[in-house]
Amino acid sequence: MLPPMACGESWEELKYREVFEEELSALEHRRQRDPTCSVSDIEAVLETLYLMDGNNQDGRGNPRQIGLDATIAAYEQFLCEWRRQLSTASPLSMEKK
């Protein structure tokens, strides 16, 4: 659950934070529960998100763009952290590349 809006936090900032935290939580849950989940799986989804972001010919509106921006940021952060963990892990623990 998100804390209440901080003083001066706009609805856009609240929405971004909400989506970001939900996506990050879902990714962490997937990684823990799905033994087939790999870095390349998450990279593939992120590539699709980048394509969706670029395909905004008709305009998606501010709320939907905020959601997409937050989702992309969550995937980027998740991948960065996972790669960092892999780079510092012992060779025996790198089976889920």
N, CA, C and O atoms as a GROMACS GRO file, in nm:
protein
  388
    1MET      N    1   0.084  -0.119   0.000
    1MET     CA    2   0.000   0.000   0.000
    1MET      C    3   0.088   0.124   0.000
    1MET      O    4   0.189   0.130   0.070
    2LEU      N    5   0.048   0.222  -0.079
    2LEU     CA    6   0.124   0.345  -0.089
    2LEU      C    7   0.094   0.437   0.029
    2LEU      O    8  -0.019   0.441   0.079
    3PRO      N    9   0.194   0.510   0.072
    3PRO     CA   10   0.167   0.611   0.174
    3PRO      C   11   0.083   0.722   0.113
    3PRO      O   12   0.077   0.735  -0.010
    4PRO      N   13   0.017   0.802   0.196
    4PRO     CA   14  -0.063   0.911   0.141
    4PRO      C   15   0.022   1.007   0.059
    4PRO      O   16   0.145   1.010   0.072
    5MET      N   17  -0.044   1.084  -0.024
    5MET     CA   18   0.027   1.181  -0.108
    5MET      C   19   0.112   1.272  -0.021
    5MET      O   20   0.066   1.325   0.080
    6ALA      N   21   0.236   1.288  -0.063
    6ALA     CA   22   0.325   1.380   0.006
    6ALA      C   23   0.278   1.522  -0.022
    6ALA      O   24   0.213   1.549  -0.124
    7CYS      N   25   0.312   1.610   0.066
    7CYS     CA   26   0.275   1.750   0.049
    7CYS      C   27   0.328   1.799  -0.086
    7CYS      O   28   0.448   1.791  -0.112
    8GLY      N   29   0.241   1.849  -0.167
    8GLY     CA   30   0.281   1.901  -0.296
    8GLY      C   31   0.292   1.797  -0.406
    8GLY      O   32   0.325   1.831  -0.520
    9GLU      N   33   0.265   1.671  -0.375
    9GLU     CA   34   0.273   1.567  -0.477
    9GLU      C   35   0.149   1.574  -0.565
    9GLU      O   36   0.036   1.571  -0.515
   10SER      N   37   0.170   1.582  -0.694
   10SER     CA   38   0.057   1.591  -0.787
   10SER      C   39  -0.002   1.453  -0.812
   10SER      O   40   0.056   1.351  -0.774
   11TRP      N   41  -0.119   1.451  -0.875
   11TRP     CA   42  -0.181   1.322  -0.908
   11TRP      C   43  -0.092   1.245  -1.005
   11TRP      O   44  -0.089   1.122  -1.002
   12GLU      N   45  -0.020   1.319  -1.092
   12GLU     CA   46   0.069   1.253  -1.187
   12GLU      C   47   0.183   1.181  -1.114
   12GLU      O   48   0.218   1.068  -1.148
   13GLU      N   49   0.241   1.248  -1.014
   13GLU     CA   50   0.349   1.186  -0.938
   13GLU      C   51   0.299   1.065  -0.859
   13GLU      O   52   0.367   0.963  -0.850
   14LEU      N   53   0.180   1.078  -0.802
   14LEU     CA   54   0.121   0.967  -0.727
   14LEU      C   55   0.095   0.849  -0.819
   14LEU      O   56   0.125   0.735  -0.784
   15LYS      N   57   0.038   0.874  -0.936
   15LYS     CA   58   0.010   0.768  -1.033
   15LYS      C   59   0.138   0.699  -1.077
   15LYS      O   60   0.145   0.576  -1.084
   16TYR      N   61   0.241   0.778  -1.107
   16TYR     CA   62   0.369   0.723  -1.149
   16TYR      C   63   0.424   0.631  -1.040
   16TYR      O   64   0.464   0.518  -1.068
   17ARG      N   65   0.427   0.679  -0.919
   17ARG     CA   66   0.481   0.602  -0.806
   17ARG      C   67   0.401   0.474  -0.785
   17ARG      O   68   0.457   0.367  -0.760
   18GLU      N   69   0.269   0.485  -0.795
   18GLU     CA   70   0.181   0.369  -0.777
   18GLU      C   71   0.210   0.261  -0.881
   18GLU      O   72   0.228   0.144  -0.846
   19VAL      N   73   0.214   0.300  -1.007
   19VAL     CA   74   0.239   0.203  -1.115
   19VAL      C   75   0.380   0.145  -1.103
   19VAL      O   76   0.400   0.025  -1.118
   20PHE      N   77   0.478   0.231  -1.077
   20PHE     CA   78   0.616   0.186  -1.063
   20PHE      C   79   0.629   0.080  -0.955
   20PHE      O   80   0.688  -0.026  -0.978
   21GLU      N   81   0.574   0.106  -0.838
   21GLU     CA   82   0.584   0.012  -0.726
   21GLU      C   83   0.508  -0.117  -0.754
   21GLU      O   84   0.554  -0.225  -0.716
   22GLU      N   85   0.392  -0.108  -0.819
   22GLU     CA   86   0.316  -0.229  -0.853
   22GLU      C   87   0.392  -0.316  -0.953
   22GLU      O   88   0.399  -0.438  -0.938
   23GLU      N   89   0.450  -0.253  -1.054
   23GLU     CA   90   0.525  -0.328  -1.156
   23GLU      C   91   0.649  -0.392  -1.096
   23GLU      O   92   0.679  -0.508  -1.123
   24LEU      N   93   0.722  -0.317  -1.014
   24LEU     CA   94   0.842  -0.370  -0.951
   24LEU      C   95   0.808  -0.489  -0.861
   24LEU      O   96   0.880  -0.589  -0.860
   25SER      N   97   0.701  -0.477  -0.787
   25SER     CA   98   0.657  -0.586  -0.700
   25SER      C   99   0.619  -0.710  -0.782
   25SER      O  100   0.655  -0.822  -0.746
   26ALA      N  101   0.548  -0.689  -0.892
   26ALA     CA  102   0.508  -0.801  -0.978
   26ALA      C  103   0.630  -0.869  -1.040
   26ALA      O  104   0.635  -0.992  -1.051
   27LEU      N  105   0.729  -0.790  -1.080
   27LEU     CA  106   0.851  -0.848  -1.138
   27LEU      C  107   0.928  -0.929  -1.034
   27LEU      O  108   0.976  -1.038  -1.063
   28GLU      N  109   0.939  -0.876  -0.914
   28GLU     CA  110   1.008  -0.948  -0.807
   28GLU      C  111   0.935  -1.078  -0.775
   28GLU      O  112   0.999  -1.181  -0.754
   29HIS      N  113   0.803  -1.072  -0.771
   29HIS     CA  114   0.724  -1.192  -0.745
   29HIS      C  115   0.745  -1.295  -0.855
   29HIS      O  116   0.764  -1.414  -0.828
   30ARG      N  117   0.743  -1.251  -0.979
   30ARG     CA  118   0.764  -1.343  -1.092
   30ARG      C  119   0.900  -1.410  -1.083
   30ARG      O  120   0.912  -1.530  -1.103
   31ARG      N  121   1.002  -1.330  -1.055
   31ARG     CA  122   1.138  -1.387  -1.048
   31ARG      C  123   1.148  -1.491  -0.937
   31ARG      O  124   1.213  -1.594  -0.954
   32GLN      N  125   1.084  -1.466  -0.825
   32GLN     CA  126   1.089  -1.560  -0.713
   32GLN      C  127   1.009  -1.686  -0.740
   32GLN      O  128   1.049  -1.795  -0.700
   33ARG      N  129   0.896  -1.673  -0.808
   33ARG     CA  130   0.803  -1.785  -0.823
   33ARG      C  131   0.816  -1.863  -0.954
   33ARG      O  132   0.775  -1.979  -0.961
   34ASP      N  133   0.872  -1.801  -1.056
   34ASP     CA  134   0.880  -1.866  -1.187
   34ASP      C  135   1.024  -1.907  -1.217
   34ASP      O  136   1.108  -1.822  -1.249
   35PRO      N  137   1.055  -2.035  -1.206
   35PRO     CA  138   1.192  -2.079  -1.228
   35PRO      C  139   1.240  -2.062  -1.372
   35PRO      O  140   1.360  -2.067  -1.399
   36THR      N  141   1.148  -2.041  -1.465
   36THR     CA  142   1.188  -2.022  -1.605
   36THR      C  143   1.212  -1.876  -1.640
   36THR      O  144   1.259  -1.846  -1.749
   37CYS      N  145   1.179  -1.785  -1.550
   37CYS     CA  146   1.197  -1.642  -1.575
   37CYS      C  147   1.346  -1.611  -1.585
   37CYS      O  148   1.424  -1.650  -1.498
   38SER      N  149   1.384  -1.540  -1.690
   38SER     CA  150   1.525  -1.508  -1.712
   38SER      C  151   1.541  -1.360  -1.746
   38SER      O  152   1.444  -1.291  -1.776
   39VAL      N  153   1.665  -1.315  -1.740
   39VAL     CA  154   1.696  -1.178  -1.779
   39VAL      C  155   1.648  -1.153  -1.921
   39VAL      O  156   1.591  -1.048  -1.950
   40SER      N  157   1.670  -1.248  -2.010
   40SER     CA  158   1.629  -1.229  -2.150
   40SER      C  159   1.477  -1.219  -2.164
   40SER      O  160   1.429  -1.149  -2.253
   41ASP      N  161   1.401  -1.286  -2.079
   41ASP     CA  162   1.255  -1.272  -2.081
   41ASP      C  163   1.214  -1.129  -2.047
   41ASP      O  164   1.130  -1.069  -2.114
   42ILE      N  165   1.275  -1.076  -1.943
   42ILE     CA  166   1.243  -0.940  -1.899
   42ILE      C  167   1.290  -0.838  -2.003
   42ILE      O  168   1.222  -0.739  -2.028
   43GLU      N  169   1.406  -0.862  -2.062
   43GLU     CA  170   1.456  -0.774  -2.169
   43GLU      C  171   1.359  -0.772  -2.287
   43GLU      O  172   1.337  -0.666  -2.346
   44ALA      N  173   1.303  -0.886  -2.321
   44ALA     CA  174   1.209  -0.893  -2.434
   44ALA      C  175   1.083  -0.811  -2.406
   44ALA      O  176   1.033  -0.741  -2.494
   45VAL      N  177   1.033  -0.820  -2.284
   45VAL     CA  178   0.916  -0.739  -2.248
   45VAL      C  179   0.952  -0.591  -2.252
   45VAL      O  180   0.873  -0.510  -2.301
   46LEU      N  181   1.070  -0.556  -2.202
   46LEU     CA  182   1.112  -0.415  -2.204
   46LEU      C  183   1.123  -0.363  -2.347
   46LEU      O  184   1.083  -0.250  -2.375
   47GLU      N  185   1.175  -0.444  -2.438
   47GLU     CA  186   1.182  -0.404  -2.579
   47GLU      C  187   1.043  -0.375  -2.634
   47GLU      O  188   1.023  -0.279  -2.709
   48THR      N  189   0.946  -0.458  -2.598
   48THR     CA  190   0.808  -0.437  -2.641
   48THR      C  191   0.753  -0.307  -2.583
   48THR      O  192   0.683  -0.232  -2.652
   49LEU      N  193   0.785  -0.280  -2.458
   49LEU     CA  194   0.741  -0.155  -2.396
   49LEU      C  195   0.801  -0.034  -2.467
   49LEU      O  196   0.733   0.067  -2.486
   50TYR      N  197   0.928  -0.044  -2.506
   50TYR     CA  198   0.990   0.066  -2.582
   50TYR      C  199   0.918   0.088  -2.714
   50TYR      O  200   0.896   0.202  -2.755
   51LEU      N  201   0.880  -0.021  -2.780
   51LEU     CA  202   0.806  -0.008  -2.906
   51LEU      C  203   0.670   0.058  -2.883
   51LEU      O  204   0.629   0.145  -2.959
   52MET      N  205   0.603   0.015  -2.778
   52MET     CA  206   0.473   0.076  -2.745
   52MET      C  207   0.489   0.225  -2.720
   52MET      O  208   0.406   0.305  -2.762
   53ASP      N  209   0.595   0.262  -2.651
   53ASP     CA  210   0.620   0.403  -2.620
   53ASP      C  211   0.642   0.483  -2.748
   53ASP      O  212   0.598   0.597  -2.758
   54GLY      N  213   0.710   0.423  -2.844
   54GLY     CA  214   0.737   0.491  -2.970
   54GLY      C  215   0.618   0.496  -3.064
   54GLY      O  216   0.614   0.579  -3.154
   55ASN      N  217   0.521   0.407  -3.045
   55ASN     CA  218   0.403   0.401  -3.131
   55ASN      C  219   0.288   0.481  -3.071
   55ASN      O  220   0.184   0.425  -3.036
   56ASN      N  221   0.307   0.608  -3.061
   56ASN     CA  222   0.206   0.695  -3.001
   56ASN      C  223   0.153   0.794  -3.105
   56ASN      O  224   0.147   0.914  -3.081
   57GLN      N  225   0.117   0.742  -3.221
   57GLN     CA  226   0.076   0.828  -3.330
   57GLN      C  227  -0.054   0.903  -3.302
   57GLN      O  228  -0.067   1.020  -3.339
   58ASP      N  229  -0.147   0.838  -3.236
   58ASP     CA  230  -0.276   0.902  -3.209
   58ASP      C  231  -0.279   0.971  -3.074
   58ASP      O  232  -0.377   1.038  -3.041
   59GLY      N  233  -0.176   0.956  -2.997
   59GLY     CA  234  -0.173   1.016  -2.864
   59GLY      C  235  -0.247   0.928  -2.764
   59GLY      O  236  -0.361   0.888  -2.789
   60ARG      N  237  -0.183   0.899  -2.655
   60ARG     CA  238  -0.246   0.809  -2.558
   60ARG      C  239  -0.297   0.884  -2.436
   60ARG      O  240  -0.363   0.825  -2.351
   61GLY      N  241  -0.268   1.010  -2.426
   61GLY     CA  242  -0.314   1.087  -2.312
   61GLY      C  243  -0.218   1.076  -2.195
   61GLY      O  244  -0.142   0.980  -2.183
   62ASN      N  245  -0.223   1.176  -2.111
   62ASN     CA  246  -0.129   1.186  -2.000
   62ASN      C  247  -0.136   1.069  -1.902
   62ASN      O  248  -0.031   1.016  -1.867
   63PRO      N  249  -0.253   1.027  -1.856
   63PRO     CA  250  -0.256   0.916  -1.760
   63PRO      C  251  -0.194   0.787  -1.815
   63PRO      O  252  -0.121   0.719  -1.743
   64ARG      N  253  -0.223   0.753  -1.938
   64ARG     CA  254  -0.168   0.631  -1.997
   64ARG      C  255  -0.018   0.644  -2.020
   64ARG      O  256   0.056   0.547  -2.004
   65GLN      N  257   0.028   0.763  -2.058
   65GLN     CA  258   0.172   0.784  -2.078
   65GLN      C  259   0.247   0.773  -1.946
   65GLN      O  260   0.356   0.717  -1.940
   66ILE      N  261   0.189   0.827  -1.840
   66ILE     CA  262   0.250   0.817  -1.708
   66ILE      C  263   0.264   0.670  -1.669
   66ILE      O  264   0.368   0.629  -1.618
   67GLY      N  265   0.160   0.592  -1.692
   67GLY     CA  266   0.164   0.449  -1.661
   67GLY      C  267   0.272   0.377  -1.740
   67GLY      O  268   0.344   0.293  -1.685
   68LEU      N  269   0.283   0.408  -1.867
   68LEU     CA  270   0.384   0.344  -1.951
   68LEU      C  271   0.525   0.386  -1.908
   68LEU      O  272   0.615   0.303  -1.902
   69ASP      N  273   0.543   0.514  -1.879
   69ASP     CA  274   0.674   0.563  -1.833
   69ASP      C  275   0.715   0.492  -1.704
   69ASP      O  276   0.830   0.452  -1.688
   70ALA      N  277   0.622   0.479  -1.611
   70ALA     CA  278   0.651   0.413  -1.483
   70ALA      C  279   0.681   0.265  -1.502
   70ALA      O  280   0.769   0.210  -1.436
   71THR      N  281   0.608   0.201  -1.592
   71THR     CA  282   0.631   0.060  -1.620
   71THR      C  283   0.770   0.039  -1.678
   71THR      O  284   0.842  -0.051  -1.636
   72ILE      N  285   0.806   0.121  -1.774
   72ILE     CA  286   0.940   0.111  -1.835
   72ILE      C  287   1.048   0.133  -1.730
   72ILE      O  288   1.146   0.059  -1.725
   73ALA      N  289   1.030   0.233  -1.647
   73ALA     CA  290   1.129   0.262  -1.542
   73ALA      C  291   1.143   0.145  -1.445
   73ALA      O  292   1.254   0.113  -1.401
   74ALA      N  293   1.032   0.081  -1.411
   74ALA     CA  294   1.036  -0.034  -1.320
   74ALA      C  295   1.112  -0.150  -1.384
   74ALA      O  296   1.195  -0.214  -1.318
   75TYR      N  297   1.086  -0.177  -1.511
   75TYR     CA  298   1.157  -0.284  -1.581
   75TYR      C  299   1.306  -0.253  -1.590
   75TYR      O  300   1.390  -0.342  -1.570
   76GLU      N  301   1.340  -0.128  -1.621
   76GLU     CA  302   1.481  -0.090  -1.630
   76GLU      C  303   1.551  -0.107  -1.495
   76GLU      O  304   1.661  -0.161  -1.489
   77GLN      N  305   1.488  -0.062  -1.388
   77GLN     CA  306   1.548  -0.075  -1.256
   77GLN      C  307   1.562  -0.222  -1.217
   77GLN      O  308   1.666  -0.263  -1.164
   78PHE      N  309   1.458  -0.301  -1.243
   78PHE     CA  310   1.461  -0.443  -1.210
   78PHE      C  311   1.576  -0.513  -1.282
   78PHE      O  312   1.651  -0.590  -1.222
   79LEU      N  313   1.590  -0.486  -1.412
   79LEU     CA  314   1.698  -0.548  -1.490
   79LEU      C  315   1.835  -0.503  -1.440
   79LEU      O  316   1.927  -0.585  -1.430
   80CYS      N  317   1.849  -0.377  -1.410
   80CYS     CA  318   1.976  -0.324  -1.360
   80CYS      C  319   2.016  -0.395  -1.231
   80CYS      O  320   2.131  -0.436  -1.216
   81GLU      N  321   1.923  -0.409  -1.141
   81GLU     CA  322   1.950  -0.475  -1.014
   81GLU      C  323   1.982  -0.624  -1.035
   81GLU      O  324   2.075  -0.676  -0.974
   82TRP      N  325   1.907  -0.691  -1.120
   82TRP     CA  326   1.931  -0.833  -1.146
   82TRP      C  327   2.070  -0.854  -1.207
   82TRP      O  328   2.144  -0.944  -1.167
   83ARG      N  329   2.105  -0.769  -1.303
   83ARG     CA  330   2.238  -0.779  -1.365
   83ARG      C  331   2.348  -0.751  -1.263
   83ARG      O  332   2.452  -0.817  -1.265
   84ARG      N  333   2.327  -0.656  -1.175
   84ARG     CA  334   2.424  -0.626  -1.071
   84ARG      C  335   2.443  -0.748  -0.981
   84ARG      O  336   2.556  -0.784  -0.947
   85GLN      N  337   2.333  -0.812  -0.945
   85GLN     CA  338   2.341  -0.932  -0.862
   85GLN      C  339   2.417  -1.044  -0.934
   85GLN      O  340   2.497  -1.114  -0.873
   86LEU      N  341   2.391  -1.058  -1.062
   86LEU     CA  342   2.460  -1.162  -1.139
   86LEU      C  343   2.609  -1.134  -1.149
   86LEU      O  344   2.691  -1.226  -1.145
   87SER      N  345   2.645  -1.007  -1.163
   87SER     CA  346   2.787  -0.973  -1.179
   87SER      C  347   2.865  -0.992  -1.050
   87SER      O  348   2.987  -1.011  -1.053
   88THR      N  349   2.798  -0.986  -0.936
   88THR     CA  350   2.866  -1.004  -0.808
   88THR      C  351   2.848  -1.145  -0.752
   88THR      O  352   2.904  -1.178  -0.648
   89ALA      N  353   2.769  -1.227  -0.821
   89ALA     CA  354   2.742  -1.364  -0.773
   89ALA      C  355   2.857  -1.456  -0.809
   89ALA      O  356   2.935  -1.430  -0.901
   90SER      N  357   2.865  -1.564  -0.737
   90SER     CA  358   2.965  -1.665  -0.769
   90SER      C  359   2.923  -1.738  -0.896
   90SER      O  360   2.804  -1.740  -0.928
   91PRO      N  361   3.016  -1.796  -0.969
   91PRO     CA  362   2.982  -1.868  -1.093
   91PRO      C  363   2.879  -1.978  -1.073
   91PRO      O  364   2.802  -2.007  -1.164
   92LEU      N  365   2.875  -2.039  -0.956
   92LEU     CA  366   2.778  -2.146  -0.931
   92LEU      C  367   2.635  -2.096  -0.922
   92LEU      O  368   2.541  -2.173  -0.943
   93SER      N  369   2.617  -1.968  -0.890
   93SER     CA  370   2.481  -1.917  -0.871
   93SER      C  371   2.430  -1.842  -0.993
   93SER      O  372   2.329  -1.773  -0.984
   94MET      N  373   2.497  -1.853  -1.106
   94MET     CA  374   2.459  -1.776  -1.225
   94MET      C  375   2.378  -1.858  -1.324
   94MET      O  376   2.377  -1.826  -1.443
   95GLU      N  377   2.308  -1.962  -1.279
   95GLU     CA  378   2.235  -2.049  -1.370
   95GLU      C  379   2.114  -1.982  -1.433
   95GLU      O  380   2.066  -2.032  -1.535
   96LYS      N  381   2.062  -1.871  -1.379
   96LYS     CA  382   1.941  -1.808  -1.434
   96LYS      C  383   1.975  -1.681  -1.510
   96LYS      O  384   1.917  -1.576  -1.481
   97LYS      N  385   2.064  -1.687  -1.604
   97LYS     CA  386   2.099  -1.571  -1.686
   97LYS      C  387   1.987  -1.538  -1.780
   97LYS      O  388   1.998  -1.443  -1.857
   0.00000   0.00000   0.00000
